[in-house]
Amino acid sequence: MGRLPRIKQELRQKGLDSLVIEQALEDTDVDWFEICLKAKEKKFGDRLAADHAEKVKMVRYLQYCGHPMSAILECIF
């Protein structure tokens, strides 16, 4: 889960253009939100963040795992 940055980096190392990579990933049927939500629930359970500090902790963890920020924000808020 959350290996998107690594995938992009490996494709760039193989000589693919960043724009081509972005377009190809947008055309996939992967539900990034669902993957991010499952990672959040695995680490923090299905509870909502109690305060700002906990939200920051969740965002930091999900970013570390490599989830896109759009999916993280949708998942947390």
Buried (B, 14 or more C-beta within 10 A) or exposed (E): EBEBEEEBEEBEEEEEEEEEBEEEBEEEEEEBBEBBBBBBEEEBEEEEBEEEEBBEBBBEBBBEBBBBEEBBEEBBE
